Amino acid sequence: MRRLFASDALGPDEADGIRAALEAGQLLIYPTDTLYAVGGLVLRADAAARVRAAKGREEAKPLPAVAADVEQVRRLCGRLVGPALAAAEAFWPGPLTLVLPAAADVPEAVTSGSATIAVRIPDRALTRALCRLAGPLISTSANRAGGAPPLTSDEAVAAVGARVAWAIDAGPGSPVPSTIVDATGLEPRLLRAGAIPWDRVSRLWPAAE
């Protein structure tokens, strides 16, 4: 495992090395605007299998994702329209995760057969830059299943570092997780309270008022 200290940019050599690792199906520990995550490319089923092995995560639990921009989100989901698009425009980049219908080529190892994917565009330039290297990334907290989510790279490395190719340290994260909203139906459903208040999101669905 290689460790890298970075803020909001990667050097060309580091970027090339991380891109090659991701394209080979390997994993990295990386910062988001909330917690430290472990992930690989969303569209590689072998990367999803490695994430589950690193975390000890149950196969029945889907794996969330981060993307660099709305174009990448649309690459992963069947649709992003109406109130869900309004929520994306209002809160991305930022700590709002939307559960959306998954595109047909998103591996079942990611969706766990749910036909949906939880995705967001994070409010950290470095995380978005990582997604631009090779594609959207699996983004689940870098801890063993049942363990405390890591606020630092050191905590993440201690938990899952043996399974990753790279670990990026960008200083402490935030203990407040993203708000998760199921946007697949006519009305939104709050799945996890987080940094963005529920009422600010739900008001974008007229049927939910």
N, C-alpha and C positions, 0 to 999 in steps of 0.2 A: 504494500500500500504506500502511495506517495501522499504526503501532506503538503498543503499549499495554504499560505496566508494571503488573503486578498480582501479588498473592500468592494469596489463596484466594477472592477475591470480585470481581465485576464491578459497576461502576456501571450504573445503568439505561440511560444513553445508549449506553454501550459494548455492553451486552447487546443492545439493540435493533439496533445497527448490525451486530453479528456475526450475529445471527439473520437479518437481512435478507440479508446476504451468503451465508450458508449456504443459505437457501431459494431463492436465485437460482442455486445451483450453484457458487458460488465457493469458494475455499480459504482456509484459515488455517494459520499455524504456531502451534503451541501446546505447552505443557509437559505431560509425563506424569510419573509417579513414577519413570520411568527416563530416557529420552532425549527430545529435542524431536521432535515429529511434524509432519507435514503431512497435511492431510485436509480432507474435506468430508463431506456427508451420505452415509451408506452406501447409502441407497435411491435415490440419484440417479446414474444411469449416466454423466451428463455430468461429475459431480464426479470419479468414478473415472477417466474419460478425462483430465481435467485433472491429476490426481495423477500418472498415468503419464507425461504429457508433461513435468511439472515435474521428475520424477526421472529420466526416461529409462528407466523400468522396463519390463521385458519383459512382453508381454501374457499370457504363459504363467504368470506368477507371481501368485497370488492376493494381495489386499490385506487386511491385518488390520484389526480394528475395536476401538473402545472403546465402553462403554455406561455409563449412569448408574447402573443397577440391574438386578436380575435380570429385571424385567418387560421392560426394553428388550432384554436378551439374548434372551429368549423371542420377542421380535418378529422377531429375526433368524435363529433356528435352528429346525430342525424338531422338536427335542426337547432337554430338559435334565432328565434323570431319572437314577436309580440312582447309580453311583459318580461320574459327571460332576457331578451335582447336589451330592453330598457334597463333592467337591473345590471346587466353587464356594462352598459354605457355609463350608468350612474356610479358604479362601485369598483370597476376595474381600471387600472391596476389597484388591487387592494384585497383585504381579507374576507372576501365573499366567495364561497364555493357553491357552484350550481350543479345539481344533479340533472343530467340531460340524457336524452336517448343516445346510445352509442352508435357510431358508424359500424358498418358490417365488418370492417377489417380490424376493429379493436379486439385483441385476443380475449378469449374467454378466461384466460388466466388473470386478466385485469378485471373484467366485469363480474366474474364468478357466476356467469349465467344470468345476470340481472338485466342484460340488454341496456344498461345505463352506465354512464361514467360521471364521476364527480370531478369537476375541473375548475380552475381559477387562473387568473393572471395576477401574479404576486406583485406587491408594491416594493420590490427590491430589484434594482437594475441588474445586479449580478445574477440573480436567479433567472431573469428573463434572458440574459446573455447566454447562460448555460443552455436554455431551451433552443436558442437560435443556432447553437453549434451543430446539432444533429436532429432535433425534433423535440416534441413535448416529452416531459419526464414524469414517470411515476413519482409521487411525492407523499410518502407516508412517514410518520415520525420515526426517527432513527433510534428506536429502542426495541428491546425484546418485547414480545407480546405480554401485556400485563405490567410492564415496567413504566417508570416515569418518563414522560416525553422529555427529550434533551433540550436544554437551553443553550448549551455550548457544544462546540465541536469536540472537546475532550470527552464530554459525557457520551456523545454519539459514537466516538471511536471506541470507547470502553465497552459499549453495548454491542455494536455490530461491525466494528472495524476489521475484524478478521475476514469478512466476506466482501470487502470493497476494494476497488483498484485505486481510488483517489478519495481524499478527505479534504474539504475546503473549510478553512476557519476564517470567519468574517466578524468575530466578536460575538457577544451574547445576543440571543434572540429575545423574543417577547413571549411571556407566559400566557398571553391571551390568544386562543386559537381563532381560526377563521369561523365565521358563521356559515353553517351548511344548510342549504335550502333545496328541497326537491322541487324542481321546476318542470316535471314531466306531465303534470295534470292541468286541469282548468284552474285549479287553485293551488297556491304554493303551500308547502309543508315545511315547517321548521324542524330540521333533524338535529341540529346542535346550535345552541346559543353561543355567540362569540363576539368578535370585535365590533361588528356592525349590528345595531339594534334591529330586532325583528320587525318593528313597526315601520321602519324606514324602507324595508324591502317589500313587505306585504302590501303596502299601499300602491305599489305599481301594478297589482293585479286587481282590476275593478271588481271582478267577481268575488274577491275575498273581503271586500268592504262590507 
